[in-house]
Amino acid sequence: MKAAICGVICALVATVDTGFALAQWSTQPSGIMARLRGVHAVNQSVVWVSGNNGTFGRTIDGGKTWRSSLVPEAEDLDFRDVHAFDADTAYLLSIGEGEKSRIYKTADGGLTWVLQFRNTNPAAFFDCFAFWDANSGVAFSDPVDGKFLIIRTTDAGATWNEVPRENIPAALPGEAAFAASGTCVSVFGADHAWIGTGGSASRVLRSTDRGRSWSAAATPIAGGSPSSGIYSIAFFNALDGAIVGGDYLKERESGANFARTADGGQTWIPGPSLPGYRSAVSYISREGRVGLLAVGPSGSDYLAPGANSWASIDSAGYHATSFLPSLAAGWAVGESGSIAKWSETLP
């Protein structure tokens, strides 16, 4: 009960000038019972969410009301990622081995869905996807025969084609990725894309040609076990990015779970450790000041511009976040249909 109350009324208290005077999560009744793992804010009115048991949801009034439903004949699928372009157009990615990995699209606000991609490789397990624009997107699977399987679309998902294997670095033994929040892949601008990995090694795969070819960079994020590594990656521009993670079996264990880059992902520098495993990270920008917000099942934390440590926001658990570019406006989702909106009270 204490955590639930804190998720509504706890303010951000930091010892540095955060630039966000009073910030907090405000819970929004969703009427959804599914575990939510995907969220995408299109603007301050339109937000889409996704979860297990074939569930998706949408608001067109900033979260005052939510409408949810199930994708027909997909009730056994777990939609870990959602990407939307407006109140009518959205994509869902489901995870799982073999044919459970799929991509659906709606063009009528979720009234009907078209199955655009069904994985036929029994060894593949798709984790995340992202779109540069309304036509071009990328999705990827855990390694198959020693390399990550990456697919691209240039026709709004009508077709998805594999990136040639010779254009993808070899995966390290035991390396994979995590579909915890739909944020293990990030794109920026017209051409840049990044993928975070984990397991035996925590690396970032990087593309500067819209996913046609990839290179790999080591990171200081702790790996070494099937449950540890990079869980989320975000970029503020083509150069500045952040990764968070840890070990989901050790939710409250700190360590090497945060790093940043200033050269587009070629090199990664460790930053202040988070107090536990975090499954998603987002940039928050207001009036030229840019901070970072990380969420996980044991709480939320904020890193103010220039700060040397994370400030705890509250202990309510969330799996994923989505913030609007250049705005301090975003949403978080989690267990049992929980949805919260980031809100600020200016001085």
Helices and strands as residue ranges (DSSP letters): H 2-9, E 22-27, E 36-41, E 47-51, E 55-59, E 67-70, E 78-84, E 90-95, G 98-100, E 102-106, E 114-118, E 126-131, E 137-144, E 147-153, E 161-162, G 165-167, E 175-176, E 185-188, E 192-196, E 198-199, E 203-207, E 215-218, E 228-235, E 241-247, E 258-261, E 269-270, E 280-286, E 289-296, E 299-303, E 311-314, E 320-323, E 330-333, G 335-337, E 339-345
